[in-house]
Amino acid sequence: MSEKSRKIHKETATTVFTGILINYPLNLAGLYICINLLGMKDAFTIGTTITAYMTIVAYTRVYLIRRHFYQKDQKDSETL
C-alpha cells in the first residue's frame, strides 16, 4: 500500500469513527430534546429538525478533520 493510500485511509477512518462517536449521542440528545422537552409528536418534524442540526455538526467535524490532515501534509512536505 502506498504512502498516499495510507494517508487517505487514515483520514477516512478518522472521519467515520468520529462520526460514530459524535453522531450517536447527538442523535439521542436530539430525540430527548425534541420529544421530551419540546413535546414534538410528528416523526417528520422530529427527523427534519435532528437532520438539520446534525448536518451542521457533521460539516464542521469533517471540515476540522480535513484541515488537520491538510496542515499535517503541508508540514510533512516542508520537512522533505
PENOR-V594804 format. One record per backbone hydrogen bond with DSSP energy under -1.0 kcal/mol. CO is the residue of the C=O (numbers start at 1). NH is the residue of the N-H. If there is no record, write none. Layout:
co = {CO CO}
nh = {NH NH}
This chain:
co = {2 3 4 5 6 7 8 9 10 11 12 13 14 15 16 17 18 19 20 22 23 24 25 26 27 28 29 30 31 32 32 33 34 42 43 44 45 46 47 48 49 50 51 52 53 54 55 56 57 58 59 60 61 62 63 64 65 66 67 68 69 70 71 72 73 74 75}
nh = {6 7 8 9 10 11 12 13 14 15 16 17 18 19 20 21 22 23 24 26 27 28 29 30 31 32 33 34 35 36 37 38 40 46 47 48 49 50 51 52 53 54 55 56 57 58 59 60 61 62 63 64 65 66 67 68 69 70 71 72 73 74 75 76 77 78 79}
